[in-house]
């Protein structure tokens, strides 16, 4: 068994389809595709690729840490009480425990993510 996980963008598993929870929807009708790539044995660390279409919704991280690397598209993240951050391909950031804000997808956005609960 390898100690490395490779993200093969040309050979992704079947995605999970989703939408924001109704109480978190802000604007539009965004849809999500999530390709789950790896989960640790204890289930506390997960990774994959996520894509969202145009629209806005509330993002609430709870107690998890999430590393994000934007692969394509353009979005804005408006953390509660903070200025708007425009994100696009090549941007990398971490959403920390307690993060709350609005994720506004301007152009379909795809990211690679690693989350620790």
FENURFEN-V360013 format. One line per field, one symbol per residue. phi: phi as a letter, one per 20 degrees, with the letter a starting at -180 (. if undefined). psi: psi as a letter, one per 40 degrees, with the letter a starting at -180 (. if undefined). A space follows every 50 residues. Layout:
phi: ???
psi: ???
This chain:
phi: .fecddeefebeffeedbbfggfdfdbmcfccccdfdbcfgemeccbrcc ccegqcbfdcemdedceccfeancbcddfgmcffdecbgnfcbceegngb rdddeechdccecccce
psi: hieihhggdefiihihiiiiideehdiagiiihhhhdihideeehiiahi hiihiiihhhdbeihhhhhhdiahihhghheiihhhiiheihihhihehh ahhhhdihhhihihhh.
